[in-house]
Amino acid sequence: MCGIVGAVAQRNIVPVLIEGLRRLEYRGYDSCGVATVTAAGPQRVRSVSRVAELDEQVRTAHFEGVTGIAHTRWATHGAPTVNNAHPIFSRDALAIVHNGIIENYEALREMLRAKGYEFVSQTDTEVIAHLIHSLYKGDLFAAVREAVLQLAGAYAIGVVHKDQPHVVVGARAGSPLVVGYGEGEYFIASDALAIAGSANRVSYLEEGDVCEISLEGVRIADRAGNLVTRESRDVQAYGGYGDTVDLGPYRHYMQKEIFEQPRAISDTIPALDEAFDPVLFGENAAEVFEGIDSILILACGTSYYAGLTAKYWLETVAKIRTDVEIASEYRYRESVPNPRSLVVTISQSGETADTLAALKHAQSLGMEHTLAVCNVATSAMVRLTEFTFLTHAGREIGVASTKAFTTQLVGLFILAVTLGKLRGHVNAEQEAGYLKLLRHLPAALNGVLALEPQIIAWSEEFARKENALFLGRGLHYPIALEGALKLKEISYIHAEAYPAGELKHGPLALVTEAMPVVTVAPNDALLEKLKSNMQEVRARGGQLYVFADADTHITSEEGIHVIRMPEHYGLLSPILHVVPLQLLAYHTASARGTDVDKPRNLAKSVTVE
């Protein structure tokens, strides 16, 4: 969601800025732009198309510069128009790019209008531009530092001014920003991926930091105004920026990432060695884990469904009370804090604004024991939590999460077994069984991926539908939720998921022969109950599409379409059963001709509330 790149160099920096935007396209955006600094003032090119179109404009105009900022915008305040696209100017002297949302922009706008500033966009960003311009007295670094003290909300910004043509100033609060170090040139970016290759080292700015990059180097001030040094790290060593993003034989990144799941899961579990050891989560995890009496999971979207699945595992295997909260709701209600609870946050990027805010809220309530399940080692979430389980999904480009979700599930299952072992509920024989299940999981997933041709046949039917129901019971209800989310995210088909037992409490009214009902049917203790729910659908003429374990004795007949899963996988069955739901959503979206990797209105990394 939104991307920032900025640079100061002694060469034409525009190609670097454009390449940085191209690398950030996966985050989701609906406009983009680039600005450079000249003696006459900043100049810019903006587009409401893709970065490729912006690049074409830049080449045609021979647009160049040694200092510049660039941006991909996901619209919040104001429609996705050229006039609202970043960079935003103030009086043709200053240009700014901004990620985040300024909550007090209305009051600031009225104050600035009273000072004679005219607003030509609908964005909250223009308020920041005019505010900094109003405070500028020859030192952009000082003006930005003064301005951000008046901002409420979240921001990462990059600013340039015509009077300092070799300076870019950045600042962050609630939204990530990094500083990059090259050979005599310097960068800022919202993601180190954007500048990898040009910068060989990066520093992650802390909350409230303001930075200045120039040909002389970098200076950083903290929220209090003190000059500070932030640790720099090798770009390649932190974050996996050498991973290939080539599509290879696949049509879309989402399809590629679905098929990368066996490897991603294999990469996530090797540290287990021969035992579930608390040290996997941190050096003193054993001591802390032994003292907790409950779990609080905070997450959004797909990660929330991973948390709902984990609740079943944690309470079944570890016998520990577990609550799962939607992060965007958690801090806006009165809750009962428990200092002996382990707060678990789940996020692919580790920069999800709602989840970060919920984490900080939990910490402010005295819940100091925290664990991040995350895919990015250098993320804000990892830096904020006491413990970490890093998934190793590799870079995920498609907006609809696939391999990040299944590797999160692996990490959460490992947590459940580890806690179960510490609490005396998992014996040596059970531990060995769980290890065996995990190690065989990549091979089992390959068997599920082989079902793709059968799923493609189903997708041709689904592509003609506008509504669908998903059913699951127990441990597989969150998987039904995830399947419905995937279908609506990328195919734009309205899809809802329910515990199958809830059908007769309302959703059954929707069932007709035009309504496909996708059913997750593992051979578990709830199978016979599920079969009864399926009969309720058939009696109303509904069309059932069932992913059934081989030994469920569910067979295809009129109104019942069955794809057989290769094997039943016990407690880890959700990880297998979600994969065909991912494939169904993917191939349905492909058949409908939607933008699979960049679905409308959505962003990969949600860095605003």
N, C-alpha and C positions, 0 to 999 in steps of 0.2 A: 504494500500500500504506500504509494508515493516513493520517490527515490531522489536522492541528492548526489550530485558530483560537483566538485569544484577543484580548481588547479591554478597554481602559479608556476611559470616556467620561463625559459628563454627560447622556447620553440613554439610553433603553432600548436596550441593545446586542444583545439576543437575536435580533432579526431579521437583524442583520448576521452573527452567528455561524451561524445556520441557513443563510443564503444562502452563507456560506463553505463549510459542509459540502456543500451541494448542488453547488457548483462542484468539489469534490474527489471527488465520487462516482465519477468515471471511474477513479480510482486502484484501486478495488476495496475492499470492506469487507463485514463481516457483522454489525456492530452499530454503534450511534452514540449520542451523548449530549451534553448541555450542562449546565453548572453556572454559577450566579451566586453572588455573595457577599452575605450579609446579616449584620446585627449578631449574629444567633443562630448563625451558621455558614453554610457553603456549602449550597446546595440544588441538586438535580439532577433531570433527566429523562433516562431511558435507554431504548433500544429495540433489539431484534434484528431489526427490519424496516428499511425504507428511511428516508431522511431525511424524506420526505414524511409518514410516519407519526409521526416524532418531532415534526415541525412541528405536526401536528394535536394531539398531546399538549400541546405548549407553549401553543397557542392556547386549548385547552379549560381548561387550568389557569391561564390568565392569568399565565404565567410571565414575569417581567421582572427586570431588573437593569442596573446601569451598569458593572459589572465582571464578566467571565466568561471561561470557556474551553469549548471544544467539541472533539469528536473523532469521527472514523470509524475503527473498529478492524478490522483483518484479523487473525484469531486466530492467535497463536503459542502462548503459555503459557495453557492453559485453553480450554475449548470456547466457542463463540459464544453465551453466555447473558447475560441481563440483569445477573447478579451479576458477570460478568467484564467487562462493558462499561465504558468510561471515560465520564466522569471517575471516578477511584478516590479514596475518602476515607481520611483517617487521623483517627480519634477525633473525627469531626464538626467538625474545626477546619480541616483542610487538604484541598484537592482537587488532583488532578494528572491531566494527560493526557500520554501517552507514545507516541512512535514508536520502534521499535528493539527490541533484545533485550539484557537484562542477563545477562552470562554467569556472574557470581559471585553470582547472586541466592540460591542455596541457602545459602551460607555467611552472607550478610547476614541472611537470614530467621531462621536459628538464633540469630544474635547478637541480633536484635531481639526474638525470642520470649523470650530470657533476660531482656530488659528489660521484659517484660510486655505486649508488643504482640500482639494477636490478629489472625490473618489470616482474612478472610472470602471471599476470592476465590482463584482458582488462578493469578493473573497474577504475572509478575515485576515488574510496575509497582507493585504494592502495597508491595513492598520499598522502592522509592524514596520513596513517600509516607510510610511510617513512619520511614524514615531521616531525611528532611528534618524531619519533626515532632519527632524526638528531638533534633535539633540546633538547633531554633528557640529563639531567646532574644530575640525582639522585632524581628528584622531578617531578613525572608524572603530577601533578596538574599544576605546572609552565610551563611544556613543552606544555601541551594542551592549556593553556591560550595564550602562545606565538604563537602557530601554528594557532589557529583559526583566529587570526588577519590577516593572510595572505590568508584566504579562501574567495572566492567570490561565492555566490550561497546560497543554502539552505542545512542545515545539522542538524541532531541529531546524536550524536555519543556516544559510550561506549568504553572505552579503558582500557586495563590491560597491565602490564609489569612484567616480571619475577623477577625483582629486588625489587618489592613492591607487594608481593604475597597476601596481604590482602587489596588491594586498587582497586577500580574501579573509573575512572574519566569519567564524562559525560559532554556534552556541547550541546547547541542548538541555532539555528538561522533559522527561517523560517520553522521549523519542530518541532513538540511537543516532550517534554520529561518531565517526572515527577520523583520525588524522593519519595521513600516509606520508612516508618519507621515501623519496627517490634519490636519484643522483643529481643534486643541485636543484631539485624541484620538489614541490610539496602539494599535498592533496587533502581534501576532505570528502567524505562520502557517508551515506547512511548505511552502507554495507561494504565491508572490505572487498567483497567480490568485485565491486565496480572498478576498483583501482589496482587489483592484483595484476602484477606484470609491470605496471608503471611504477608503483610503490613496492618496495621490497620489505618494508616494515610498517606496522600500524600501531597507533595508540588509541585505546578506547576512552573517550571522554566520559567523565563521571557526571552525575546529576548536578546541573547548575553551572557546569564549566563553560567558559568562553575561550575560544582559541583564535589566534591570528597566524596565518601562513603567508610568508613573503619570500623573496629571494634570499633574505638573510637567515631564514629558518622559521622556527615555530615558537610561539609563546602561548601559555595556557594560564588562565586565572580561574580559581574556584569561585563558588557562589559568594564567598566573603570578600573576593577581590584580591586574594593572595596569589602570587605567581607560584605555580606548582609544576612538577614533572610527572607525567603519566608514563607508566612502563610501556615500552615498545616491544612488539612481538613480530616474529617472522610471519609474513602473510601466508606462505605455503604450509607452515607447520601448524597454524591455528585456523581451522575451518575448512580444510579440504578443498582449497581453491584450485587444485590441479585436476579435480574430477572432470572427466569429459562430459560435455553436454551435447555431443553429437547424437542425432536420432538413430543412426544405424538403420536397421531394417524396419523400424517402427514408423507409423504415420504421425503419431503425436507423442509428446513427452509423457502424458498420462499412461498411455499403453506401455511405453518403455519402462516406466516406474513400477507398473503392476508386475511386469515380468522380472524386474530387479529384486523383487521381495525375497526370494530364496537366498540370494547373496547378502542382501541387507540384514536379514535375520541371522544368517551365519556370522556376519561381521559383528553383530550385537552380542552374541552369546559366548565367544571363545574364552573370555576371562573367567568363566565359571570354574574351569579346571575340573576338579573332582568334587566340589562341594559348593553349596550356597553360602557364601561368606559375606558377612556385613561389610567387610572392607571394600567390597565392590561399590559401596555408596559413600565411603569416606573413612578416614583413619580411625575416628572414635565413634563410628556408627553403632558398634555393638553395645557400647555403654549407654548411648542415648536410646537406642531401640528397646533395650531392656526396661527402660523407665517410662515408656509411653503406654497409654491405656486406650487410645483411639486414633483414628486417622481422619483428617479432613482433606478432601481432594478438591482443588480449585482448577477449573479449566473452561474452555469455550469450544463450541462447534464440535468438530470431529474429536478433538482431545477430550471433550466432556464425555463423549460416548465411550472413549477408552477408559475414563474414570468410572463410568457406570459398570462396565465389564469388570474392572478391578475390584469394585465393591463386592461382587459375588466371590471372587477369589480370596480376597482378604478376610471376609467373614467365614468362608468355608474352610480355607486352609489354615489361616492364622488365628481364627476365632477372635478377631478384634473388631470392635464396632467401627464402622466406616460411614461417613457422610460425604456426599458428593454435591458440590455447589456449582451452579453456573457463575463463573467469575464476575460477569458483568452485573449480576444482581447482588452478590454477596455483601459488598461493602455499603449497600444502600438500605440495609435493614438492621434492626437490632438483633444481635446474635449472642449466644452464650459462649464466651471464650473458655477454652480449656488449656492451661499451660502444659498439661501432660499429653496433648495431642501432637501428632506429627502432621504438619501441613505439607501436602504433596501438590506441587503445581506441575501441570503438563502442558507443553507447548513445543511445536516443531521448531519455531524460530528462536524461542526464548525472549522475544521482544513483544509478545502480544500484550497490548496496552491494558486491556481489562484484567488479564491474569496477573500482570505485574502490579497493578493497583490493588487487586484483591490480596496478593501476597503481602504487600506493604501494610495493608489494613490489618491483616491477621497478626503481623509482627507488632503493630502498634497496640494490639489488644493483649500483648504479653505471650503470644505463641511463638517462641523463639526457635523451636525445632522444626526445620524446614528442609524439604527435599525437592529438587527439580528433576523431572524426567524430560530431557531436552535433546535436540539434535545438533545444537551449536555450542561448542565448548566456550566460546568467548562472549556469549550473549549476556544481556543484563540480568536475566533470571538466574543464570548459573552463578554470576558474581554476587547475587543477593542472598542465595540460599546456603544453608549450613552444609547440606549434602547434595550430591548429584549422581544421577545415573544417565550417562550419555548413550543415546542410541547412535547407531552408526548407519543411518539410512543413506548417507551421501546426500548430495544436493538434490532437492525435489523442486522441479520447475513447474509442473502442472499445479494450478490453483487448487484443484480437488485433491486432497491428501490421500495417498494410498500407502506407500512404503513407510512413511513417517508414522501412520496409524498402527500398522502391524508391529513395527519395532517398539513403539510405545507400549503396546500390549505385552510384548516380550519382557520389557523392563519392569512393568507392573506385576507380571506373574513372578518374576524373580524376586521382587520385593515381598510378595505374599508368601512364597515358600521360605524365604530368609527369615521373615518374622515368625512364621509357623514353627520353624526349627528352633529359634531362640526361645519361643514361648512353650516349647515342649509338645507341640501338636503334630510335628513331622518327625518320624523316626528315620533311621538310617535306610531302611528298605524303601520307604516312601520317597526319600530324597533321591535315591538312586533311580527310582522310577520316573520322577520328574525330570532328572537330568537326561535320561534316555529319551523321553518325549521331546524335550527341547532340541536335542542333537539331531533327532530324526525329522524335525519340523521342516527344514529346507527341502528335503526329499519329498515329504508329503505335499508341500506346496507345489512342487513341480508336477505332481500328479493332478492337482486341482487345475493348474494352468492348462493342462492338456484338454480340459473340457471346453476350451474357447470355441471350437467350431459349433458345438451344440448351442452355446450361449448366443453366438451370432445369429443362429436361426430364430431364437426367441426374440432377439432385439428387433428383427424386422417387423414382428407383430407389435412390440411395444412402441416403436417409432410412430405408429398411427394412433396412439392413445394420448389422452390429455390428463388422465388421472390414474393413480395406482395405489394400492394398499400393500403394506409389508407387515407380515406377522412373525412373531417369535415368542418363545416362552422362556422364562428363567434367564439363565446365562446368555441366551441368544436374543433376548429382546433388545439389548443395546445394539446388537449387530443388525437387527431389522431397522432400527433407527438410523444407523449409519448407511445402510443400503438405500433407504428412502432419501436421505440427505444427498447422497451421490447422484441419484437419478434427477432430483430437482435442480441441483447445482449446475449440471452440465447439459442436460437435455431439455430443461425448462418444463418438464412434465410435473404437474402437481402430484406429490407423493407424500403419504403419511404412514407412520408405523405405529402399531399398537401391540401390547401383549395380547396374544391370541384369545385369552380368556375374557378380554374386554369387548370382543366383537358384539355380543348381545346387549352391551350397555350403551349402544349408540351407533358405532361405525357400521353395523350390519345394514343400517338404512341406506347406505351408499352402494351396496353390492347389487349389481345387475350383470347381465352377460357381457356388457361393455367394460366391466371393471376387472382388470387383471389384479390378482391377489398373489403376491410373492410370499412364499412360506419357507422359513428356515426350519428344517426338520431333522435334527440330529437324533440318534438313537440313545436318548437319555431317559431319565425318570419321568419326564413330562410328555413322552411321545404319545401315549394313548389319549391323554387330555387334548393334545394338539390335533390328533386325528379327528376327535369329536368336533373341534372348532372348524376343521376343514370341511366336515360334512355340513355344518351350518352354512358355509359359503356355497357349497354345491347345491343345497336345497333351494337357494335363492338365485340359481343360474349363474353364479360367479365363475370366472375362469381361474383356476389355480395353477400356479407355476411354482413347483416344489423342488428345492435343493435338498435331497434326502440322502441320508447315509444308506449304504448298500443293504444293511440288514433291518431296515425299517418296515419292509413288506408294503411299501407304498408304490403302486404301479400306475403307469399311464393308462388312462381310459378317457371316455368322453368328458371333457371339462377339466381333466387333471393332466397336466404336463409335468413330467418328472425328469430331472437330471440327477444321476446318481453320483454322489461323492465317492472318491476312491476308498476312504477308510474313515471309521469313527475315531475321533482323537481325544476323547475324554474332556478334561478341563480345558485343554488348549483348542478344542473344537471351534471356538469363535474365530480364531485366527485363520483357520481353513475356510470357514463358511463365509467370511467377509469377502474373500477374493472373487468368487463368482458373482457376487453382487457388484463389486467394482467393475468387472468385465461387462456385466449386463448394462450398467449405466454408461460405460464407455462406448460400447457398440451401438446402443440406442442413440446416444448423442451423435455419433458419427453418421448413423443412418439419417438423422434429421438435419445434418449439415451445420450444426452449431460450432462455435469456436471452443473446442474441447479444453484446450490448455488455458484459455483466457476467457472464461464465461462472463457474460455481461454483468456489470454492476458489482463484481466481486474482486477481491484482492487477495494475494497470497499471504502477505504479512500484515496483520491488522494492527497498525501502530497508533490508532486513535480510538477513543471510547465511542 
